[in-house]
């Protein structure tokens, strides 16, 4: 019974450590994203707010009501029509709205692209660091095995994995593959 309790306590300790580690990682990423968002100008914030509203169902319903009312008011006989059929003024307003909305959406997407590029660069740096750490660990494991007298079986793949990763060579291989 004591072994089960000790095992459970060890599992909780390891899980707590993993939870703390992942929580720290989550907080770090949130801080990076918050810093990137704080770099925006007020005009960028306005553009993002407009783009966010344009991507909502509220925006759709407002337009359904607006266009429906416009067409109804300008189609009912006996009422002075501001914009009779074929609704030329409405077409002008909608065209201008489309120009501005597409601009706001592009501004918002450009900002998101910058954040994504930073995140991808961060991922790449972390992956390269992990690769370097793994290379060192393989070399250390080989040295430990030799020290304790364990004769590793010949493995050419292990020898290759112990070599430093060269991102420029990988990029060249990818480029050659894409051109093929």
PABA-427127 format. One record per atom (N, C-alpha, C): residue in three letters; x, y, z. Coordinates in steps of 0.02 Angstrom, whole numbers, padded with zeros to 5 digits, always signed. Example, Ala and Ser with C-alpha at 12.3 -4.5 7.8 and 13.67 -1.06 7.14 Angstrom:
ALA+00660-00284+00390
ALA+00615-00225+00390
ALA+00660-00165+00390
SER+00642-00112+00354
SER+00684-00053+00357
SER+00645+00002+00394
***
This chain:
UNK+00041-00059+00000
UNK+00000+00000+00000
UNK+00043+00063+00000
UNK+00100+00060+00037
UNK+00144+00118+00040
UNK+00174+00133-00028
UNK+00189+00080-00066
UNK+00218+00092-00132
UNK+00169+00127-00178
UNK+00106+00110-00174
UNK+00055+00144-00216
UNK+00051+00217-00197
UNK+00052+00231-00132
UNK+00048+00301-00109
UNK+00110+00340-00132
UNK+00169+00309-00125
UNK+00231+00342-00146
UNK+00230+00353-00221
UNK+00206+00305-00258
UNK+00202+00311-00331
UNK+00154+00368-00350
UNK+00097+00371-00315
UNK+00048+00425-00328
UNK+00078+00493-00311
UNK+00115+00497-00256
UNK+00146+00560-00237
UNK+00198+00582-00288
UNK+00237+00534-00312
UNK+00286+00548-00364
UNK+00252+00572-00428
UNK+00198+00537-00448
UNK+00161+00557-00508
UNK+00133+00628-00501
UNK+00106+00643-00441
UNK+00079+00711-00429
UNK+00134+00763-00433
UNK+00193+00747-00406
UNK+00249+00793-00407
UNK+00271+00806-00479
UNK+00278+00752-00518
UNK+00299+00759-00588
UNK+00245+00797-00627
UNK+00181+00779-00617
UNK+00127+00812-00652
UNK+00124+00885-00633
UNK+00134+00900-00568
UNK+00135+00970-00546
UNK+00191+01008-00579
UNK+00248+00977-00585
UNK+00305+01010-00618
UNK+00290+01022-00691
UNK+00260+00971-00724
UNK+00243+00979-00795
UNK+00190+01033-00803
UNK+00141+01033-00757
UNK+00089+01085-00760
UNK+00120+01154-00750
UNK+00166+01159-00703
UNK+00198+01224-00691
UNK+00240+01245-00751
UNK+00273+01197-00781
UNK+00315+01212-00840
UNK+00272+01235-00898
UNK+00218+01199-00912
UNK+00175+01218-00968
UNK+00140+01285-00953
UNK+00122+01296-00890
UNK+00091+01360-00872
UNK+00140+01417-00885
UNK+00203+01407-00867
UNK+00254+01458-00879
UNK+00262+01471-00954
UNK+00261+01418-00993
UNK+00266+01426-01066
UNK+00207+01464-01094
UNK+00147+01447-01071
UNK+00087+01481-01094
UNK+00091+01555-01077
UNK+00112+01570-01016
UNK+00118+01640-00994
UNK+00170+01677-01036
UNK+00225+01644-01052
UNK+00277+01676-01093
UNK+00250+01695-01161
UNK+00215+01649-01193
UNK+00187+01661-01259
UNK+00134+01716-01256
UNK+00092+01715-01205
UNK+00042+01767-01197
UNK+00074+01836-01189
UNK+00129+01839-01152
UNK+00165+01902-01143
UNK+00194+01926-01209
UNK+00221+01881-01249
UNK+00248+01899-01314
UNK+00193+01926-01360
UNK+00135+01893-01361
UNK+00080+01915-01403
UNK+00052+01982-01378
UNK+00049+01990-01312
UNK+00025+02053-01283
UNK+00073+02110-01302
UNK+00138+02097-01299
UNK+00187+02148-01319
UNK+00179+02167-01392
UNK+00166+02117-01435
UNK+00157+02131-01506
UNK+00094+02172-01517
UNK+00041+02157-01480
UNK-00021+02196-01487
UNK-00014+02267-01460
UNK+00028+02275-01410
UNK+00038+02342-01381
UNK+00079+02388-01427
UNK+00113+02358-01476
UNK+00153+02397-01524
UNK+00110+02432-01576
UNK+00046+02414-01580
UNK+00003+02441-01632
UNK-00015+02514-01618
UNK-00025+02550-01672
UNK-00047+02619-01667
UNK-00123+02620-01658
UNK-00149+02677-01639
UNK-00221+02683-01630
UNK-00259+02669-01695
UNK-00231+02691-01751
UNK-00264+02678-01815
UNK-00268+02603-01829
UNK-00216+02566-01810
UNK-00216+02493-01818
UNK-00270+02461-01774
UNK-00277+02487-01713
UNK-00328+02461-01668
UNK-00398+02473-01695
UNK-00408+02533-01724
UNK-00474+02549-01753
UNK-00487+02503-01812
UNK-00437+02494-01855
UNK-00445+02450-01913
UNK-00460+02379-01891
UNK-00427+02355-01839
UNK-00440+02287-01815
UNK-00510+02281-01786
UNK-00531+02331-01748
UNK-00599+02330-01719
UNK-00652+02328-01775
UNK-00642+02369-01827
UNK-00689+02370-01883
UNK-00689+02302-01918
UNK-00629+02275-01931
UNK-00624+02210-01965
UNK-00657+02156-01923
UNK-00649+02159-01858
UNK-00679+02109-01814
UNK-00756+02115-01817
UNK-00781+02176-01816
UNK-00854+02186-01820
UNK-00880+02161-01888
UNK-00842+02174-01941
UNK-00864+02154-02009
UNK-00868+02078-02016
UNK-00832+02043-01975
UNK-00833+01970-01977
UNK-00884+01940-01930
UNK-00933+01979-01910
UNK-00983+01953-01862
UNK-01052+01949-01894
UNK-01095+01909-01864
UNK-01163+01904-01888
UNK-01202+01968-01876
UNK-01182+02007-01826
UNK-01215+02071-01814
UNK-01207+02115-01876
UNK-01147+02114-01905
UNK-01134+02153-01966
UNK-01181+02131-02022
UNK-01191+02065-02029
UNK-01235+02039-02081
UNK-01306+02062-02069
UNK-01330+02056-02007
UNK-01400+02075-01992
UNK-01411+02150-02000
UNK-01362+02190-01982
UNK-01368+02262-01991
UNK-01376+02278-02066
UNK-01337+02243-02107
UNK-01342+02256-02179
UNK-01407+02229-02209
UNK-01429+02172-02185
UNK-01493+02146-02209
UNK-01549+02196-02194
UNK-01550+02221-02132
UNK-01601+02271-02113
UNK-01592+02336-02153
UNK-01530+02359-02158
UNK-01517+02422-02194
UNK-01538+02417-02267
UNK-01516+02365-02302
UNK-01532+02358-02373
UNK-01606+02345-02383
UNK-01635+02304-02339
UNK-01707+02291-02343
UNK-01747+02355-02335
UNK-01730+02395-02285
UNK-01765+02458-02273
UNK-01755+02506-02331
UNK-01693+02510-02356
UNK-01677+02555-02412
UNK-01719+02538-02474
UNK-01720+02473-02490
UNK-01757+02451-02549
UNK-01832+02460-02539
UNK-01856+02444-02479
UNK-01927+02451-02465
UNK-01948+02524-02469
UNK-01911+02568-02436
UNK-01929+02640-02436
UNK-01927+02669-02506
UNK-01878+02646-02546
UNK-01871+02674-02613
UNK-01910+02636-02667
UNK-01952+02589-02645
UNK-01992+02551-02693
UNK-02067+02560-02682
UNK-02087+02583-02623
UNK-02158+02591-02607
UNK-02188+02648-02649
UNK-02241+02633-02685
UNK-02272+02687-02725
UNK-02304+02740-02681
UNK-02303+02801-02705
UNK-02335+02856-02669
UNK-02289+02892-02620
UNK-02229+02867-02609
UNK-02180+02900-02564
UNK-02127+02931-02608
UNK-02104+02990-02589
UNK-02049+03021-02626
UNK-01986+02979-02618
UNK-01959+02955-02673
UNK-01901+02911-02670
UNK-01837+02951-02675
UNK-01791+02938-02628
UNK-01725+02970-02629
UNK-01682+02937-02682
UNK-01689+02871-02687
UNK-01646+02831-02732
UNK-01690+02779-02766
UNK-01726+02798-02819
UNK-01771+02750-02852
UNK-01732+02694-02886
UNK-01769+02640-02901
UNK-01739+02583-02936
UNK-01703+02609-02998
UNK-01643+02589-03011
UNK-01601+02533-02990
UNK-01555+02549-02931
UNK-01573+02596-02888
UNK-01538+02610-02826
UNK-01465+02630-02838
UNK-01455+02680-02878
UNK-01388+02702-02896
UNK-01349+02728-02836
UNK-01382+02767-02793
UNK-01347+02793-02734
UNK-01328+02737-02686
UNK-01373+02688-02678
UNK-01357+02630-02635
UNK-01297+02593-02663
UNK-01293+02586-02728
UNK-01236+02553-02760
UNK-01172+02591-02745
UNK-01174+02657-02749
UNK-01116+02699-02733
UNK-01095+02689-02660
UNK-01142+02691-02615
UNK-01127+02683-02543
UNK-01097+02614-02530
UNK-01126+02562-02560
UNK-01101+02494-02549
UNK-01030+02487-02579
UNK-01018+02517-02636
UNK-00951+02513-02666
UNK-00899+02548-02623
UNK-00916+02607-02597
UNK-00870+02642-02552
UNK-00858+02602-02488
UNK-00911+02574-02462
UNK-00904+02533-02402
UNK-00858+02474-02415
UNK-00865+02442-02472
UNK-00823+02385-02489
UNK-00749+02405-02493
UNK-00736+02463-02522
UNK-00667+02487-02527
UNK-00637+02496-02458
UNK-00673+02531-02414
UNK-00647+02543-02347
UNK-00642+02479-02305
UNK-00693+02437-02310
UNK-00691+02374-02271
UNK-00633+02330-02293
UNK-00621+02325-02358
UNK-00565+02283-02381
UNK-00499+02312-02357
UNK-00494+02378-02354
UNK-00433+02410-02328
UNK-00423+02394-02254
UNK-00476+02400-02215
UNK-00472+02385-02143
UNK-00453+02311-02132
UNK-00482+02268-02172
UNK-00468+02196-02164
UNK-00395+02182-02183
UNK-00370+02214-02236
UNK-00300+02204-02255
UNK-00253+02230-02202
UNK-00268+02287-02171
UNK-00226+02313-02117
UNK-00224+02263-02060
UNK-00282+02237-02042
UNK-00286+02188-01988
UNK-00248+02124-02005
UNK-00255+02101-02067
UNK-00219+02041-02088
UNK-00144+02052-02090
UNK-00122+02111-02111
UNK-00051+02125-02112
UNK-00022+02121-02042
UNK-00059+02148-01993
UNK-00035+02144-01924
UNK-00032+02072-01900
UNK-00083+02033-01915
UNK-00083+01963-01896
UNK-00026+01925-01930
UNK-00011+01943-01992
UNK+00044+01912-02027
UNK+00110+01925-01992
UNK+00120+01987-01969
UNK+00182+02004-01933
UNK+00188+01962-01869
UNK+00133+01955-01833
UNK+00134+01915-01771
UNK+00149+01842-01788
UNK+00118+01817-01841
UNK+00130+01747-01861
UNK+00202+01737-01882
UNK+00231+01785-01918
UNK+00301+01779-01938
UNK+00347+01778-01877
UNK+00332+01820-01828
UNK+00372+01820-01766
UNK+00366+01753-01731
UNK+00305+01727-01728
UNK+00294+01663-01694
UNK+00331+01607-01731
UNK+00328+01608-01798
UNK+00364+01557-01837
UNK+00440+01563-01826
UNK+00465+01624-01822
UNK+00536+01633-01810
UNK+00555+01607-01741
UNK+00513+01621-01692
UNK+00524+01595-01624
UNK+00523+01519-01624
UNK+00474+01489-01659
UNK+00471+01416-01664
UNK+00535+01388-01695
UNK+00558+01420-01748
UNK+00619+01397-01781
UNK+00678+01400-01734
UNK+00685+01456-01698
UNK+00741+01462-01651
UNK+00739+01410-01596
UNK+00679+01397-01570
UNK+00671+01346-01518
UNK+00686+01277-01546
UNK+00662+01263-01606
UNK+00677+01198-01637
UNK+00751+01188-01649
UNK+00785+01241-01672
UNK+00857+01235-01683
UNK+00894+01225-01617
UNK+00872+01260-01565
UNK+00902+01251-01500
UNK+00891+01179-01475
UNK+00831+01153-01484
UNK+00817+01084-01464
UNK+00860+01034-01503
UNK+00869+01048-01567
UNK+00911+01005-01608
UNK+00983+01005-01583
UNK+01008+01064-01566
UNK+01076+01069-01539
UNK+01082+01032-01473
UNK+01031+01040-01430
UNK+01032+01005-01366
UNK+01030+00930-01376
UNK+00989+00906-01422
UNK+00985+00834-01436
UNK+01052+00807-01462
UNK+01086+00845-01504
UNK+01151+00824-01530
UNK+01201+00817-01473
UNK+01201+00865-01428
UNK+01247+00862-01370
UNK+01229+00802-01326
UNK+01164+00791-01315
UNK+01143+00734-01273
UNK+01164+00667-01304
UNK+01158+00660-01370
UNK+01180+00598-01402
UNK+01255+00587-01392
UNK+01293+00640-01398
UNK+01366+00634-01388
UNK+01380+00615-01315
UNK+01343+00646-01268
UNK+01353+00631-01197
UNK+01334+00559-01182
UNK+01278+00535-01211
UNK+01258+00466-01200
UNK+01309+00417-01227
UNK+01338+00433-01284
UNK+01390+00389-01312
UNK+01450+00388-01265
UNK+01469+00447-01239
UNK+01527+00451-01194
UNK+01513+00412-01129
UNK+01451+00417-01104
UNK+01433+00380-01043
UNK+01435+00305-01056
UNK+01409+00285-01114
UNK+01409+00213-01131
UNK+01481+00187-01135
UNK+01525+00227-01165
UNK+01596+00206-01170
UNK+01627+00203-01100
UNK+01610+00251-01058
UNK+01639+00255-00990
UNK+01619+00194-00948
UNK+01556+00172-00955
UNK+01534+00114-00915
UNK+01547+00048-00950
UNK+01577+00051-01009
UNK+01597-00010-01043
UNK+01543-00042-01086
UNK+01491-00005-01102
UNK+01439-00032-01146
UNK+01461-00018-01217
UNK+01464-00071-01255
UNK+01486-00066-01325
UNK+01425-00054-01368
UNK+01417+00006-01396
UNK+01358+00018-01438
UNK+01365-00019-01504
UNK+01310-00044-01529
UNK+01312-00077-01594
UNK+01322-00024-01648
UNK+01357-00041-01700
UNK+01371+00008-01753
UNK+01305+00032-01784
UNK+01296+00097-01785
UNK+01234+00126-01812
UNK+01252+00190-01850
UNK+01254+00186-01917
UNK+01273+00245-01956
UNK+01223+00303-01946
UNK+01160+00286-01933
UNK+01111+00339-01922
UNK+01126+00378-01858
UNK+01149+00343-01806
UNK+01168+00375-01744
UNK+01227+00423-01756
UNK+01275+00400-01795
UNK+01332+00444-01812
UNK+01309+00507-01848
UNK+01261+00499-01892
UNK+01234+00557-01928
UNK+01196+00604-01882
UNK+01158+00575-01835
UNK+01119+00616-01789
UNK+01163+00655-01741
UNK+01223+00630-01728
UNK+01268+00665-01683
UNK+01300+00726-01715
UNK+01294+00731-01780
UNK+01323+00789-01814
UNK+01277+00850-01806
UNK+01308+00908-01807
UNK+01270+00971-01800
UNK+01222+00979-01859
UNK+01162+01000-01844
UNK+01114+01015-01897
UNK+01134+01081-01930
UNK+01131+01082-01995
UNK+01149+01142-02033
UNK+01088+01167-02071
UNK+01053+01217-02042
UNK+00991+01241-02072
UNK+00999+01264-02144
UNK+01058+01294-02160
UNK+01067+01318-02228
UNK+01068+01260-02278
UNK+01096+01203-02258
UNK+01096+01144-02303
UNK+01025+01117-02311
UNK+00987+01116-02255
UNK+00918+01093-02259
UNK+00877+01138-02305
UNK+00887+01204-02299
UNK+00851+01252-02341
UNK+00868+01240-02415
UNK+00932+01226-02428
UNK+00954+01213-02497
UNK+00921+01149-02523
UNK+00917+01097-02481
UNK+00885+01035-02502
UNK+00811+01046-02517
UNK+00778+01085-02475
UNK+00707+01100-02486
UNK+00698+01138-02552
UNK+00741+01187-02564
UNK+00738+01227-02625
UNK+00748+01183-02686
UNK+00797+01137-02683
UNK+00810+01092-02739
UNK+00750+01046-02751
UNK+00720+01023-02697
UNK+00662+00978-02702
UNK+00603+01014-02733
UNK+00593+01077-02714
UNK+00537+01116-02741
UNK+00546+01130-02815
UNK+00608+01137-02837
UNK+00622+01151-02907
UNK+00618+01089-02951
UNK+00622+01031-02920
UNK+00621+00968-02958
UNK+00552+00951-02982
***
